[in-house]
Amino acid sequence: MKKKQILIACGAGIATSTIVNDAIESMCKENNIPANLVQIKITEVGGYVDTADLLISTTIVQKEYPFPVINARAFLTGIGLDEAKAEILEELKK
């Protein structure tokens, strides 16, 4: 399985993305999914269009990208967390 590049983005690239980053890292380990997680600001996503497999963001994404975009707000609120994790896993197993 090819190592997946996962972008974890929030407005500033610091606080909320760290929470999500840790959760995704655990998820990848538990499911034996090789992944390279990159924590960035949402404004930096454009620099990864050629390499990223997935964007997980805690903020609203208004642009179209050539990879799936998953909203990670559930990791902060706890609401819909199982569904968000299932959606992420489904993408990573492709």
MMTF fields as JSON, N, C-alpha, C and O atoms, coordinates in Angstrom:
{
  "mmtfVersion": "1.0.0",
  "mmtfProducer": "UNKNOWN",
  "numBonds": 375,
  "numAtoms": 376,
  "numGroups": 94,
  "numChains": 1,
  "numModels": 1,
  "chainsPerModel": [1],
  "groupsPerChain": [94],
  "chainIdList": ["A"],
  "bondAtomList": [4, 2, 8, 6, 12, 10, 16, 14, 20, 18, 24, 22, 28, 26, 32, 30, 36, 34, 40, 38, 44, 42, 48, 46, 52, 50, 56, 54, 60, 58, 64, 62, 68, 66, 72, 70, 76, 74, 80, 78, 84, 82, 88, 86, 92, 90, 96, 94, 100, 98, 104, 102, 108, 106, 112, 110, 116, 114, 120, 118, 124, 122, 128, 126, 132, 130, 136, 134, 140, 138, 144, 142, 148, 146, 152, 150, 156, 154, 160, 158, 164, 162, 168, 166, 172, 170, 176, 174, 180, 178, 184, 182, 188, 186, 192, 190, 196, 194, 200, 198, 204, 202, 208, 206, 212, 210, 216, 214, 220, 218, 224, 222, 228, 226, 232, 230, 236, 234, 240, 238, 244, 242, 248, 246, 252, 250, 256, 254, 260, 258, 264, 262, 268, 266, 272, 270, 276, 274, 280, 278, 284, 282, 288, 286, 292, 290, 296, 294, 300, 298, 304, 302, 308, 306, 312, 310, 316, 314, 320, 318, 324, 322, 328, 326, 332, 330, 336, 334, 340, 338, 344, 342, 348, 346, 352, 350, 356, 354, 360, 358, 364, 362, 368, 366, 372, 370],
  "bondOrderList": [1, 1, 1, 1, 1, 1, 1, 1, 1, 1, 1, 1, 1, 1, 1, 1, 1, 1, 1, 1, 1, 1, 1, 1, 1, 1, 1, 1, 1, 1, 1, 1, 1, 1, 1, 1, 1, 1, 1, 1, 1, 1, 1, 1, 1, 1, 1, 1, 1, 1, 1, 1, 1, 1, 1, 1, 1, 1, 1, 1, 1, 1, 1, 1, 1, 1, 1, 1, 1, 1, 1, 1, 1, 1, 1, 1, 1, 1, 1, 1, 1, 1, 1, 1, 1, 1, 1, 1, 1, 1, 1, 1, 1],
  "groupList": [{"groupName": "MET", "atomNameList": ["N", "CA", "C", "O"], "elementList": ["N", "C", "C", "O"], "formalChargeList": [0, 0, 0, 0], "bondAtomList": [1, 0, 2, 1, 3, 2], "bondOrderList": [1, 1, 2], "singleLetterCode": "M", "chemCompType": "L-PEPTIDE LINKING"}, {"groupName": "LYS", "atomNameList": ["N", "CA", "C", "O"], "elementList": ["N", "C", "C", "O"], "formalChargeList": [0, 0, 0, 0], "bondAtomList": [1, 0, 2, 1, 3, 2], "bondOrderList": [1, 1, 2], "singleLetterCode": "K", "chemCompType": "L-PEPTIDE LINKING"}, {"groupName": "GLN", "atomNameList": ["N", "CA", "C", "O"], "elementList": ["N", "C", "C", "O"], "formalChargeList": [0, 0, 0, 0], "bondAtomList": [1, 0, 2, 1, 3, 2], "bondOrderList": [1, 1, 2], "singleLetterCode": "Q", "chemCompType": "L-PEPTIDE LINKING"}, {"groupName": "ILE", "atomNameList": ["N", "CA", "C", "O"], "elementList": ["N", "C", "C", "O"], "formalChargeList": [0, 0, 0, 0], "bondAtomList": [1, 0, 2, 1, 3, 2], "bondOrderList": [1, 1, 2], "singleLetterCode": "I", "chemCompType": "L-PEPTIDE LINKING"}, {"groupName": "LEU", "atomNameList": ["N", "CA", "C", "O"], "elementList": ["N", "C", "C", "O"], "formalChargeList": [0, 0, 0, 0], "bondAtomList": [1, 0, 2, 1, 3, 2], "bondOrderList": [1, 1, 2], "singleLetterCode": "L", "chemCompType": "L-PEPTIDE LINKING"}, {"groupName": "ALA", "atomNameList": ["N", "CA", "C", "O"], "elementList": ["N", "C", "C", "O"], "formalChargeList": [0, 0, 0, 0], "bondAtomList": [1, 0, 2, 1, 3, 2], "bondOrderList": [1, 1, 2], "singleLetterCode": "A", "chemCompType": "L-PEPTIDE LINKING"}, {"groupName": "CYS", "atomNameList": ["N", "CA", "C", "O"], "elementList": ["N", "C", "C", "O"], "formalChargeList": [0, 0, 0, 0], "bondAtomList": [1, 0, 2, 1, 3, 2], "bondOrderList": [1, 1, 2], "singleLetterCode": "C", "chemCompType": "L-PEPTIDE LINKING"}, {"groupName": "GLY", "atomNameList": ["N", "CA", "C", "O"], "elementList": ["N", "C", "C", "O"], "formalChargeList": [0, 0, 0, 0], "bondAtomList": [1, 0, 2, 1, 3, 2], "bondOrderList": [1, 1, 2], "singleLetterCode": "G", "chemCompType": "PEPTIDE LINKING"}, {"groupName": "THR", "atomNameList": ["N", "CA", "C", "O"], "elementList": ["N", "C", "C", "O"], "formalChargeList": [0, 0, 0, 0], "bondAtomList": [1, 0, 2, 1, 3, 2], "bondOrderList": [1, 1, 2], "singleLetterCode": "T", "chemCompType": "L-PEPTIDE LINKING"}, {"groupName": "SER", "atomNameList": ["N", "CA", "C", "O"], "elementList": ["N", "C", "C", "O"], "formalChargeList": [0, 0, 0, 0], "bondAtomList": [1, 0, 2, 1, 3, 2], "bondOrderList": [1, 1, 2], "singleLetterCode": "S", "chemCompType": "L-PEPTIDE LINKING"}, {"groupName": "VAL", "atomNameList": ["N", "CA", "C", "O"], "elementList": ["N", "C", "C", "O"], "formalChargeList": [0, 0, 0, 0], "bondAtomList": [1, 0, 2, 1, 3, 2], "bondOrderList": [1, 1, 2], "singleLetterCode": "V", "chemCompType": "L-PEPTIDE LINKING"}, {"groupName": "ASN", "atomNameList": ["N", "CA", "C", "O"], "elementList": ["N", "C", "C", "O"], "formalChargeList": [0, 0, 0, 0], "bondAtomList": [1, 0, 2, 1, 3, 2], "bondOrderList": [1, 1, 2], "singleLetterCode": "N", "chemCompType": "L-PEPTIDE LINKING"}, {"groupName": "ASP", "atomNameList": ["N", "CA", "C", "O"], "elementList": ["N", "C", "C", "O"], "formalChargeList": [0, 0, 0, 0], "bondAtomList": [1, 0, 2, 1, 3, 2], "bondOrderList": [1, 1, 2], "singleLetterCode": "D", "chemCompType": "L-PEPTIDE LINKING"}, {"groupName": "GLU", "atomNameList": ["N", "CA", "C", "O"], "elementList": ["N", "C", "C", "O"], "formalChargeList": [0, 0, 0, 0], "bondAtomList": [1, 0, 2, 1, 3, 2], "bondOrderList": [1, 1, 2], "singleLetterCode": "E", "chemCompType": "L-PEPTIDE LINKING"}, {"groupName": "PRO", "atomNameList": ["N", "CA", "C", "O"], "elementList": ["N", "C", "C", "O"], "formalChargeList": [0, 0, 0, 0], "bondAtomList": [1, 0, 2, 1, 3, 2], "bondOrderList": [1, 1, 2], "singleLetterCode": "P", "chemCompType": "L-PEPTIDE LINKING"}, {"groupName": "TYR", "atomNameList": ["N", "CA", "C", "O"], "elementList": ["N", "C", "C", "O"], "formalChargeList": [0, 0, 0, 0], "bondAtomList": [1, 0, 2, 1, 3, 2], "bondOrderList": [1, 1, 2], "singleLetterCode": "Y", "chemCompType": "L-PEPTIDE LINKING"}, {"groupName": "PHE", "atomNameList": ["N", "CA", "C", "O"], "elementList": ["N", "C", "C", "O"], "formalChargeList": [0, 0, 0, 0], "bondAtomList": [1, 0, 2, 1, 3, 2], "bondOrderList": [1, 1, 2], "singleLetterCode": "F", "chemCompType": "L-PEPTIDE LINKING"}, {"groupName": "ARG", "atomNameList": ["N", "CA", "C", "O"], "elementList": ["N", "C", "C", "O"], "formalChargeList": [0, 0, 0, 0], "bondAtomList": [1, 0, 2, 1, 3, 2], "bondOrderList": [1, 1, 2], "singleLetterCode": "R", "chemCompType": "L-PEPTIDE LINKING"}],
  "groupTypeList": [0, 1, 1, 1, 2, 3, 4, 3, 5, 6, 7, 5, 7, 3, 5, 8, 9, 8, 3, 10, 11, 12, 5, 3, 13, 9, 0, 6, 1, 13, 11, 11, 3, 14, 5, 11, 4, 10, 2, 3, 1, 3, 8, 13, 10, 7, 7, 15, 10, 12, 8, 5, 12, 4, 4, 3, 9, 8, 8, 3, 10, 2, 1, 13, 15, 14, 16, 14, 10, 3, 11, 5, 17, 5, 16, 4, 8, 7, 3, 7, 4, 12, 13, 5, 1, 5, 13, 3, 4, 13, 13, 4, 1, 1],
  "groupIdList": [1, 2, 3, 4, 5, 6, 7, 8, 9, 10, 11, 12, 13, 14, 15, 16, 17, 18, 19, 20, 21, 22, 23, 24, 25, 26, 27, 28, 29, 30, 31, 32, 33, 34, 35, 36, 37, 38, 39, 40, 41, 42, 43, 44, 45, 46, 47, 48, 49, 50, 51, 52, 53, 54, 55, 56, 57, 58, 59, 60, 61, 62, 63, 64, 65, 66, 67, 68, 69, 70, 71, 72, 73, 74, 75, 76, 77, 78, 79, 80, 81, 82, 83, 84, 85, 86, 87, 88, 89, 90, 91, 92, 93, 94],
  "secStructList": [7, 7, 7, 3, 3, 3, 3, 3, 3, 3, 1, 1, 1, 1, 2, 2, 2, 2, 2, 2, 2, 2, 2, 2, 2, 2, 2, 2, 2, 2, 6, 6, 7, 7, 3, 3, 3, 3, 3, 3, 3, 4, 4, 4, 4, 4, 4, 4, 6, 6, 6, 7, 1, 3, 3, 3, 3, 1, 1, 7, 7, 7, 1, 7, 7, 1, 1, 7, 3, 3, 3, 7, 2, 2, 2, 2, 2, 7, 6, 6, 2, 2, 2, 2, 2, 2, 2, 2, 2, 2, 2, 2, 6, 7],
  "xCoordList": [0.841, 0.0, 0.882, 1.794, 0.586, 1.35, 1.111, -0.001, 2.165, 2.034, 1.165, 1.422, 0.154, -0.778, -0.272, 0.213, -0.384, -0.085, -1.407, -2.273, -1.537, -2.766, -2.477, -1.609, -3.205, -3.072, -4.07, -5.256, -3.592, -4.467, -4.413, -3.383, -5.524, -5.504, -6.497, -7.59, -6.064, -6.986, -6.627, -5.721, -7.327, -7.098, -5.66, -5.087, -5.067, -3.712, -2.651, -1.457, -3.068, -2.101, -1.526, -0.525, -2.153, -1.585, -2.567, -2.538, -3.423, -4.197, -5.123, -4.889, -6.171, -7.155, -6.577, -6.972, -5.642, -5.082, -4.249, -4.116, -3.687, -2.906, -3.806, -3.425, -4.992, -5.957, -6.323, -6.321, -6.638, -7.034, -5.851, -6.012, -4.679, -3.466, -3.226, -2.961, -3.321, -3.095, -4.12, -3.779, -5.367, -6.429, -6.225, -6.408, -5.85, -5.653, -4.43, -4.433, -3.385, -2.17, -2.496, -2.043, -3.277, -3.693, -4.513, -4.323, -5.435, -6.3, -5.488, -5.759, -4.5, -3.665, -2.879, -2.765, -2.343, -1.579, -2.469, -2.098, -3.644, -4.581, -4.988, -5.25, -5.038, -5.502, -4.363, -4.602, -3.13, -1.941, -1.931, -1.622, -2.271, -2.261, -1.021, -0.915, -0.08, 1.108, 0.727, 0.155, 1.045, 0.636, 1.67, 2.377, 1.732, 2.574, 1.616, 0.964, 1.529, 0.613, 1.321, 2.418, 0.696, 1.284, 0.308, -0.797, 0.731, -0.11, 0.167, 1.305, -0.886, -0.707, -1.841, -2.853, -1.638, -2.716, -3.556, -3.041, -4.816, -5.701, -5.203, -5.429, -4.538, -4.038, -2.861, -2.487, -2.279, -1.113, -1.47, -0.592, -2.736, -3.154, -2.735, -2.342, -2.812, -2.476, -1.093, -0.863, -0.178, 1.183, 1.304, 2.37, 0.226, 0.265, -0.63, -0.831, -1.178, -2.151, -1.587, -2.339, -0.287, 0.302, 0.657, 0.889, 0.704, 1.201, 0.194, 0.316, -0.782, -1.702, -2.744, -3.172, -3.14, -4.194, -5.514, -6.581, -5.431, -6.626, -6.402, -5.307, -7.434, -7.387, -8.43, -9.611, -7.98, -8.888, -8.787, -7.715, -9.905, -9.859, -10.874, -11.991, -10.469, -11.403, -12.108, -13.017, -11.689, -12.344, -13.06, -12.879, -13.858, -14.598, -13.611, -12.754, -13.751, -12.888, -13.721, -14.725, -13.292, -14.094, -13.572, -14.234, -12.399, -11.833, -12.049, -12.319, -11.921, -11.983, -10.552, -9.656, -10.341, -9.02, -9.132, -10.213, -8.013, -8.062, -8.075, -7.922, -8.256, -8.32, -9.531, -10.039, -9.989, -11.156, -10.871, -9.746, -11.923, -11.83, -12.845, -14.03, -12.37, -13.258, -13.221, -12.151, -14.411, -14.504, -14.232, -14.821, -13.334, -12.898, -13.486, -13.01, -14.507, -15.109, -15.564, -15.564, -15.95, -16.407, -15.338, -15.659, -14.071, -12.987, -12.911, -12.365, -13.461, -13.441, -14.708, -14.669, -15.839, -17.118, -17.542, -18.295, -17.047, -17.471, -18.758, -19.151, -19.415, -20.68, -20.383, -19.719, -20.877, -20.661, -19.245, -18.786, -18.557, -17.161, -16.99, -16.081, -17.852, -17.74, -17.907, -17.199, -18.859, -19.096, -17.882, -17.479, -17.307, -16.139, -14.967, -14.267, -14.756, -13.657, -13.881, -12.939, -15.107, -15.424, -15.178, -14.663, -15.551, -15.362, -13.868, -13.444, -13.083, -11.635, -11.007, -10.205, -11.373, -10.829, -11.148, -10.302, -12.378, -12.821, -11.92, -11.505, -11.622, -10.758, -9.339, -8.716, -8.827, -7.459, -7.245, -6.128, -8.32, -8.194, -8.284, -8.096, -8.57, -8.703, -7.348, -7.258],
  "yCoordList": [-1.193, 0.0, 1.252, 1.391, 2.146, 3.391, 4.265, 4.336, 4.918, 5.81, 6.999, 7.644, 7.28, 8.365, 9.671, 9.702, 10.752, 12.06, 12.699, 12.955, 12.947, 13.514, 14.921, 15.122, 15.885, 17.255, 17.488, 17.19, 18.017, 18.357, 19.874, 20.44, 20.531, 21.994, 22.643, 22.134, 23.805, 24.661, 26.09, 26.324, 27.039, 28.436, 28.87, 29.525, 28.512, 28.969, 27.878, 28.176, 26.617, 25.527, 25.08, 24.365, 25.497, 25.142, 24.341, 23.111, 25.028, 24.396, 23.268, 22.11, 23.589, 22.551, 21.458, 20.298, 21.811, 20.779, 19.776, 18.62, 20.214, 19.298, 18.215, 17.045, 18.597, 17.637, 16.607, 15.403, 17.093, 16.214, 15.353, 14.159, 15.945, 15.24, 14.023, 12.927, 14.223, 13.125, 12.009, 10.827, 12.39, 11.4, 10.602, 9.385, 11.272, 10.6, 9.686, 8.584, 10.161, 9.36, 8.043, 6.979, 8.117, 6.907, 5.993, 4.777, 6.595, 5.825, 5.068, 3.901, 5.737, 5.114, 3.942, 2.884, 4.137, 3.069, 1.867, 0.728, 2.126, 1.049, 0.233, -0.966, 0.895, 0.224, -0.13, -0.512, -0.001, -0.306, 0.416, -0.173, 1.689, 2.498, 3.392, 4.258, 3.189, 4.042, 5.448, 5.628, 6.441, 7.801, 8.828, 8.674, 9.87, 11.016, 12.17, 12.677, 12.585, 13.656, 14.999, 15.145, 15.971, 17.301, 18.322, 18.503, 18.985, 20.011, 21.353, 21.822, 21.972, 23.23, 24.208, 23.862, 25.445, 26.438, 26.161, 25.664, 26.469, 26.218, 26.965, 26.509, 28.09, 28.869, 28.193, 28.59, 27.182, 26.504, 25.257, 24.646, 24.884, 23.651, 23.633, 22.586, 24.769, 24.856, 24.334, 23.872, 24.404, 23.933, 22.416, 21.882, 21.72, 20.261, 19.56, 18.349, 20.312, 19.696, 18.517, 17.629, 18.493, 17.399, 16.182, 15.104, 16.337, 15.241, 14.683, 13.532, 15.469, 15.038, 14.031, 14.056, 13.144, 12.159, 12.545, 12.107, 13.376, 13.687, 14.965, 15.199, 15.792, 16.993, 16.846, 16.628, 16.967, 16.936, 18.309, 18.713, 19.031, 20.428, 20.746, 20.229, 21.607, 22.045, 23.336, 23.796, 23.922, 25.133, 24.852, 23.798, 25.792, 25.657, 25.711, 26.592, 24.762, 24.734, 25.223, 24.61, 26.339, 26.94, 26.651, 26.98, 26.044, 25.748, 24.286, 23.453, 23.997, 22.614, 22.083, 22.774, 20.873, 20.257, 18.895, 18.308, 18.391, 17.103, 15.903, 14.765, 16.149, 15.06, 15.297, 16.416, 14.251, 14.414, 15.374, 15.468, 16.087, 17.012, 16.554, 16.402, 16.338, 15.894, 16.918, 17.344, 17.308, 18.269, 17.552, 16.51, 18.123, 17.473, 18.108, 17.861, 18.917, 19.582, 18.572, 18.877, 17.371, 16.336, 15.975, 15.583, 16.107, 15.786, 16.805, 16.521, 17.986, 19.037, 19.026, 19.301, 18.706, 18.762, 17.402, 17.325, 16.327, 14.986, 14.572, 13.407, 15.513, 15.219, 14.643, 15.285, 13.422, 12.793, 12.249, 12.043, 12.019, 11.582, 10.219, 10.035, 9.266, 7.928, 7.978, 7.294, 8.803, 8.938, 9.565, 9.128, 10.58, 11.25, 10.28, 10.238, 9.506, 8.53, 7.48, 7.092, 7.019, 6.013, 6.561, 5.86, 7.818, 8.453, 8.585, 8.34, 8.967, 9.109, 7.756, 7.627, 6.755, 5.406, 4.885, 4.28, 5.123, 4.67, 5.275, 4.579, 6.569, 7.241, 6.681, 6.479, 6.43, 5.972, 4.546, 4.16, 3.774, 2.38, 2.241, 1.147, 3.336, 3.311, 3.12, 3.074],
  "zCoordList": [0.0, 0.0, 0.0, 0.814, -0.927, -1.044, 0.188, 0.711, 0.633, 1.782, 1.375, 0.359, 2.158, 1.856, 2.444, 3.574, 1.677, 2.235, 2.628, 1.791, 3.929, 4.461, 4.958, 5.806, 4.43, 4.9, 6.023, 5.88, 7.13, 8.25, 8.355, 8.719, 8.036, 7.973, 8.921, 9.17, 9.446, 10.186, 9.825, 9.024, 10.407, 10.059, 10.251, 9.379, 11.387, 11.697, 11.577, 11.616, 11.433, 11.321, 12.648, 12.681, 13.754, 15.052, 15.914, 15.907, 16.645, 17.714, 17.274, 17.619, 16.519, 16.21, 15.331, 15.449, 14.444, 13.575, 14.382, 13.98, 15.522, 16.364, 16.95, 16.99, 17.403, 17.958, 16.895, 17.153, 15.703, 14.601, 14.164, 13.91, 14.077, 13.67, 14.56, 14.067, 15.868, 16.81, 16.624, 16.678, 16.406, 16.216, 14.931, 14.924, 13.854, 12.567, 12.635, 12.085, 13.319, 13.469, 14.173, 13.749, 15.239, 15.957, 15.071, 15.066, 14.314, 13.431, 12.375, 12.09, 11.806, 10.777, 11.373, 10.754, 12.571, 13.227, 13.516, 13.233, 14.08, 14.418, 13.198, 13.297, 12.048, 10.826, 9.868, 8.723, 10.344, 9.535, 8.196, 7.161, 8.229, 7.013, 7.057, 7.926, 6.123, 6.105, 5.652, 4.577, 6.477, 6.146, 6.559, 7.555, 5.768, 6.063, 6.345, 5.432, 7.608, 7.987, 7.953, 8.494, 7.321, 7.201, 7.782, 7.271, 8.854, 9.479, 8.829, 8.812, 8.293, 7.563, 7.847, 8.458, 7.383, 7.385, 6.149, 5.148, 6.208, 5.073, 3.824, 2.703, 4.008, 2.869, 2.169, 1.066, 2.797, 2.218, 1.4, 0.791, 1.386, 0.712, -0.753, -1.267, -1.428, -2.847, -3.192, -4.309, -2.247, -2.485, -2.5, -2.81, -2.169, -2.079, -3.084, -2.993, -4.054, -4.982, -5.764, -6.163, -5.987, -6.767, -5.931, -6.479, -4.611, -3.782, -2.781, -2.363, -2.396, -1.329, -1.815, -2.969, -0.896, -1.182, -0.534, -0.964, 0.513, 1.294, 2.083, 2.596, 2.182, 3.014, 4.109, 3.836, 5.345, 6.491, 7.124, 7.573, 7.161, 7.583, 8.67, 8.665, 9.606, 10.643, 10.234, 10.926, 9.109, 8.637, 7.32, 6.71, 6.902, 5.645, 4.473, 4.403, 3.57, 2.383, 1.204, 0.841, 0.612, -0.444, -1.844, -2.828, -1.946, -3.261, -3.604, -2.739, -4.899, -5.367, -5.443, -5.928, -4.97, -5.038, -5.721, -5.765, -6.255, -6.957, -6.015, -6.459, -4.724, -3.736, -2.834, -2.754, -2.158, -1.284, -0.134, 0.357, 0.284, 1.413, 2.454, 2.156, 3.673, 4.739, 5.868, 6.304, 6.336, 7.428, 8.746, 9.032, 9.543, 10.785, 12.033, 13.141, 11.86, 13.018, 14.084, 15.277, 13.642, 14.578, 15.608, 16.73, 15.226, 16.156, 17.292, 18.358, 17.052, 18.073, 18.914, 20.114, 18.277, 18.979, 19.534, 20.504, 18.902, 19.303, 18.605, 18.666, 17.944, 17.258, 15.883, 15.07, 15.616, 14.323, 14.144, 13.02, 15.268, 15.203, 14.541, 13.732, 14.876, 14.28, 12.761, 12.022, 12.311, 10.878, 10.194, 9.116, 10.817, 10.24, 10.149, 9.137, 11.2, 11.193, 10.113, 9.422, 9.963, 8.952, 7.547, 6.677, 7.342, 6.026, 5.71, 4.58, 6.7, 6.513, 6.214, 5.289, 6.994, 6.785, 5.396, 4.738, 4.955, 3.635, 2.549, 1.623, 2.67, 1.695, 1.74, 0.698, 2.946, 3.085, 2.584, 2.238, 2.55, 2.107, 0.591, 0.058, -0.107, -1.571, -2.228, -3.455]
}
